[in-house]
Amino acid sequence: MYYTVFLSLLLTILPVVFQIIYGMKAINKNTSLSFGLVCLLSLVSEFILTFLGFIITSESSSTRGPRDGMGNLSIIILSFLAVIVMLVIMGIQFYISKNKNR
């Protein structure tokens, strides 16, 4: 039971960590990926991994009998917050990249 919640939370947080690490590498030109591509990959993977986490928690709760679905709601809310945090991080990194090029 708890491993599915942990897995879903991990899947939701991974794109934010990817954005932090590879966003800074793209700004410093330490990777072949451009900053825009890193941002696009982060956002797309956030939605895909959130959907996957939602499926995992749904399947886990359906095998244990009827549930109210609050675990699924928590994954959706956490995903919404992760997207907001990711957009803030992208904005900060974009600001850093523009000031670094001056």
C-alpha positions as CSV (number, residue, x, y, z in Angstrom):
1,M,0.0,0.0,0.0
2,Y,2.6,2.6,1.1
3,Y,5.0,1.7,-1.7
4,T,2.5,2.8,-4.3
5,V,2.0,6.1,-2.6
6,F,5.7,6.6,-2.4
7,L,6.2,5.6,-6.0
8,S,3.5,8.0,-7.1
9,L,5.0,10.8,-5.1
10,L,8.4,10.0,-6.5
11,L,7.1,10.1,-10.1
12,T,5.5,13.5,-9.4
13,I,8.7,15.0,-8.0
14,L,11.2,13.6,-10.6
15,P,10.6,16.2,-13.3
16,V,11.1,19.0,-10.9
17,V,14.5,17.5,-9.9
18,F,15.3,17.0,-13.6
19,Q,14.5,20.7,-14.3
20,I,16.7,21.9,-11.5
21,I,19.7,19.8,-12.5
22,Y,19.6,19.9,-16.3
23,G,18.2,23.4,-16.4
24,M,21.4,24.7,-14.7
25,K,23.5,22.4,-16.9
26,A,21.8,23.9,-20.0
27,I,22.4,27.4,-18.7
28,N,26.1,26.7,-18.1
29,K,26.4,24.9,-21.5
30,N,27.5,21.6,-19.8
31,T,25.0,19.5,-21.8
32,S,23.9,19.2,-25.4
33,L,20.3,20.0,-24.5
34,S,19.1,23.5,-24.9
35,F,17.3,25.3,-22.1
36,G,14.0,25.3,-24.0
37,L,14.2,21.6,-24.7
38,V,14.9,20.9,-21.0
39,C,11.9,23.0,-20.0
40,L,9.7,21.2,-22.6
41,L,10.9,17.7,-21.5
42,S,10.2,18.6,-17.8
43,L,6.7,19.8,-18.4
44,V,5.7,16.9,-20.7
45,S,7.3,14.3,-18.3
46,E,5.4,15.9,-15.4
47,F,2.1,15.3,-17.1
48,I,3.0,11.8,-18.3
49,L,4.4,10.7,-14.9
50,T,1.5,12.2,-13.0
51,F,-0.9,10.2,-15.2
52,L,1.2,7.1,-14.5
53,G,1.1,7.8,-10.8
54,F,-2.6,8.3,-10.9
55,I,-3.0,4.9,-12.6
56,I,-0.8,3.2,-10.1
57,T,-2.7,4.6,-7.1
58,S,-6.1,3.8,-8.8
59,E,-5.1,0.2,-9.4
60,S,-3.7,-0.2,-6.0
61,S,-6.8,1.1,-4.3
62,S,-9.1,-0.9,-6.5
63,T,-7.4,-4.2,-5.5
64,R,-8.0,-3.4,-1.8
65,G,-11.7,-2.9,-2.2
66,P,-13.9,0.2,-2.5
67,R,-12.1,3.4,-1.5
68,D,-13.0,7.0,-1.6
69,G,-10.3,8.1,-4.0
70,M,-8.6,10.6,-1.8
71,G,-5.2,9.2,-2.7
72,N,-5.9,10.0,-6.3
73,L,-6.9,13.5,-5.4
74,S,-3.7,14.0,-3.4
75,I,-1.6,12.9,-6.5
76,I,-3.5,15.5,-8.6
77,I,-3.0,18.3,-6.1
78,L,0.7,17.5,-5.6
79,S,1.1,17.5,-9.4
80,F,-0.6,20.9,-9.7
81,L,1.8,22.2,-7.0
82,A,4.8,20.6,-8.7
83,V,3.9,22.3,-12.0
84,I,3.7,25.7,-10.2
85,V,7.0,25.1,-8.5
86,M,8.5,24.0,-11.8
87,L,7.3,27.1,-13.6
88,V,8.8,29.3,-10.9
89,I,12.1,27.4,-11.2
90,M,12.0,27.8,-15.0
91,G,11.4,31.5,-14.5
92,I,14.3,31.9,-12.2
93,Q,16.6,29.9,-14.5
94,F,15.5,31.9,-17.5
95,Y,16.3,35.1,-15.6
96,I,19.7,33.7,-14.7
97,S,20.4,32.8,-18.3
98,K,19.4,36.2,-19.6
99,N,21.6,38.0,-17.0
100,K,24.5,35.7,-17.6
101,N,24.5,36.5,-21.4
102,R,24.8,40.3,-20.7
